[in-house]
Amino acid sequence: MERRKDQRFPVRSWASYGIPDPTELRILDVSASGCALETPGGLGETGTVVRFQLPLPGRYAALSVTAKIVWTAPIREREPRPFIRQGLRFVEMDARGELILAAYLDFLGRDITIAKLSSARRKIEGVREQLDIAVAEEERKTVLYLH
């Protein structure tokens, strides 16, 4: 099993890969060292260095990154234009970009934590509801027994 040094965070946003012919792509996950994405037709061959815009929430609309394609896998070959999944390793990023990326990863990590807490809260509410029903049923049995 392959071990990654950086935690990957799932992303559900679209970016536009440009220069010169924009191709729509979807970022699947991102880490401090790279990302995985899907795009119709792919961004290039494994080993190719590409530039694209990593979409960001809030103050910065996108972060321009340079990355090397490290793996490629077709995922939907039957469509008229095949959809390709690719893994990219960031190769050039200035200090400002690294800080913005770190803040974005922190945001994604917090978002995951909030989602987990929301799920746990729903489960607790469901258990509480079941307990209330069980207590009401026991109280009903007690009232019937005592009368």
C-alpha positions in Angstrom: 0.0 0.0 0.0 1.3 3.4 -1.0 1.8 5.9 1.9 1.4 9.6 1.2 3.2 12.2 3.3 0.4 14.8 3.1 -3.2 14.3 4.0 -5.6 14.6 1.1 -8.8 16.5 1.4 -11.8 15.9 -0.9 -12.9 18.8 -3.0 -16.2 19.3 -4.8 -15.5 22.3 -7.1 -14.7 22.9 -10.8 -11.8 24.8 -12.2 -10.8 26.0 -15.7 -7.5 24.8 -17.2 -6.4 27.5 -19.6 -3.6 28.5 -22.0 -4.5 28.4 -24.7 -7.6 26.2 -25.0 -9.6 26.0 -21.7 -10.8 22.5 -20.8 -13.2 22.1 -17.9 -11.9 20.0 -15.1 -13.0 18.8 -11.6 -10.6 18.8 -8.7 -11.3 15.5 -6.7 -8.9 16.0 -3.8 -6.0 18.2 -2.8 -3.0 18.0 -0.4 0.0 20.2 0.3 1.9 18.3 -2.4 -0.6 17.8 -5.2 -4.1 16.9 -6.3 -6.2 14.5 -8.2 -8.6 15.7 -10.9 -11.0 14.6 -13.7 -11.2 16.2 -17.1 -12.6 15.3 -20.5 -9.6 14.3 -22.6 -7.0 14.8 -19.9 -4.4 17.6 -19.4 -1.6 15.8 -21.1 0.6 12.7 -20.9 2.2 11.4 -17.7 5.3 13.5 -17.0 3.8 16.7 -18.6 4.1 19.9 -16.6 0.8 21.9 -16.6 -0.5 25.2 -15.1 -4.1 25.5 -13.9 -6.3 27.4 -11.5 -7.1 25.6 -8.2 -10.5 27.1 -7.2 -10.6 28.6 -3.7 -13.4 29.9 -1.5 -13.5 33.4 0.0 -11.0 36.2 -0.7 -9.0 34.4 -3.4 -11.0 33.0 -6.3 -8.3 30.7 -7.5 -4.6 29.8 -7.0 -2.5 29.4 -10.1 -0.4 26.3 -9.7 2.2 24.5 -11.8 2.1 20.7 -11.4 3.5 17.6 -13.0 1.2 14.8 -14.1 2.3 11.7 -12.2 -0.4 9.2 -13.2 -3.3 8.9 -15.6 -6.3 6.6 -15.6 -9.3 6.6 -18.1 -12.6 6.5 -16.1 -15.4 6.9 -18.7 -14.2 5.6 -22.1 -17.6 5.1 -23.7 -18.5 8.8 -24.0 -17.7 10.6 -27.2 -14.9 12.4 -25.4 -13.3 10.1 -22.7 -13.1 11.4 -19.2 -9.6 11.0 -17.6 -8.6 11.0 -14.0 -5.1 12.3 -13.3 -2.8 12.8 -10.3 -0.6 15.9 -10.2 2.3 16.8 -8.0 2.8 20.5 -7.4 6.3 21.5 -8.7 6.4 25.3 -8.4 4.8 27.4 -5.8 6.0 30.7 -4.2 5.7 31.4 -0.5 2.5 33.3 -0.9 0.9 30.4 -2.8 2.1 27.9 -0.1 0.4 30.1 2.6 -2.8 30.3 0.6 -2.8 26.6 0.0 -2.1 25.8 3.7 -5.1 28.1 4.6 -7.3 26.3 2.1 -6.3 22.9 3.4 -7.1 24.1 6.9 -10.5 25.2 5.7 -11.1 21.8 4.0 -10.0 20.0 7.2 -12.4 22.1 9.3 -15.2 21.5 6.8 -14.7 17.7 7.1 -14.7 18.0 10.9 -18.0 20.0 10.8 -19.5 17.4 8.5 -18.5 14.6 10.9 -19.9 16.5 13.9 -23.2 17.1 12.1 -23.5 13.4 11.3 -22.7 12.5 14.9 -25.3 15.1 16.1 -28.0 13.5 13.8 -27.1 10.1 15.2 -27.4 11.3 18.8 -30.7 13.0 18.1 -32.0 9.7 16.6 -30.9 7.7 19.7 -32.4 10.4 21.9 -35.7 10.0 20.0 -35.6 6.2 20.4 -34.9 6.6 24.1 -37.9 9.0 24.5 -40.1 6.5 22.8 -38.8 3.6 25.0 -39.3 5.7 28.1 -42.8 6.7 27.1 -43.7 3.0 26.4 -42.3 2.0 29.8 -44.3 4.7 31.5 -47.4 3.6 29.7 -46.9 0.0 30.9 -46.3 1.2 34.4 -49.5 3.3 34.4 -51.5 0.3 33.1 -49.9 -2.0 35.7 -50.7 0.4 38.6 -54.3 0.9 37.6 
